[in-house]
Amino acid sequence: MDYQKNTRDIWIDTLLNTSERILKHLTKKEELNKKEQELQDLCAGFIYLHGICEDKEMLNEPDTELFENVTIH
């Protein structure tokens, strides 16, 4: 049986890709203002924590489907 991505997995993958794009953009800038520094830290932190979750296989199991009925804004 093939594993099908659920809403949680799609949401996390999208957030990871967005964080990587933002971090690449910000690291190209010579100077960052305070908000950009905070955003850079937030993105780097998410990428780091996602890596830990992947290493520990915390995201390998299907979600409880809680996110199927919830819209996150």
C-alpha positions as CSV (number, residue, x, y, z in Angstrom):
1,M,0.0,0.0,0.0
2,D,1.5,3.4,-1.0
3,Y,1.6,6.1,1.5
4,Q,-0.5,9.1,0.4
5,K,0.5,12.6,1.7
6,N,-2.2,14.1,4.0
7,T,-2.8,17.7,4.7
8,R,-0.2,17.8,7.5
9,D,2.5,16.5,5.2
10,I,1.6,18.9,2.4
11,W,1.5,21.8,4.8
12,I,4.9,20.9,6.3
13,D,6.5,20.4,2.9
14,T,5.2,23.8,1.7
15,L,6.4,25.5,4.8
16,L,9.9,23.8,4.4
17,N,10.1,24.9,0.8
18,T,9.0,28.4,1.6
19,S,11.5,28.7,4.5
20,E,14.4,27.5,2.3
21,R,13.5,30.0,-0.4
22,I,13.3,32.9,2.1
23,L,16.5,31.9,3.8
24,K,18.4,31.7,0.4
25,H,17.0,35.2,-0.4
26,L,18.0,36.7,2.9
27,T,21.5,35.2,3.0
28,K,22.2,37.0,-0.3
29,K,21.5,40.4,1.2
30,E,24.5,42.4,2.6
31,E,22.5,43.8,5.5
32,L,19.3,42.7,7.2
33,N,17.0,44.9,9.2
34,K,15.6,43.6,12.5
35,K,12.5,42.0,10.9
36,E,14.6,40.3,8.3
37,Q,16.9,38.9,10.9
38,E,14.0,37.6,12.9
39,L,12.5,36.0,9.8
40,Q,15.9,34.5,9.0
41,D,16.2,33.0,12.5
42,L,12.6,31.6,12.3
43,C,13.2,30.0,8.9
44,A,16.5,28.5,9.9
45,G,15.0,27.2,13.2
46,F,12.1,25.5,11.3
47,I,14.5,23.9,8.8
48,Y,16.7,22.7,11.7
49,L,13.7,21.3,13.7
50,H,12.4,19.6,10.5
51,G,15.7,17.9,10.0
52,I,15.6,16.6,13.6
53,C,12.1,15.3,13.1
54,E,13.2,13.6,9.8
55,D,16.3,12.0,11.5
56,K,14.1,10.6,14.3
57,E,11.4,9.5,11.8
58,M,8.8,11.5,13.7
59,L,7.0,12.4,10.5
60,N,7.0,9.0,8.9
61,E,3.7,7.8,10.4
62,P,0.5,9.1,8.9
63,D,-1.2,11.9,10.8
64,T,-4.2,11.3,12.9
65,E,-6.1,13.2,10.2
66,L,-6.8,16.0,12.7
67,F,-5.6,18.5,10.0
68,E,-8.0,17.1,7.4
69,N,-10.8,19.0,9.0
70,V,-8.9,22.1,10.2
71,T,-7.9,25.1,8.2
72,I,-4.6,26.7,9.4
73,H,-4.1,30.4,8.7
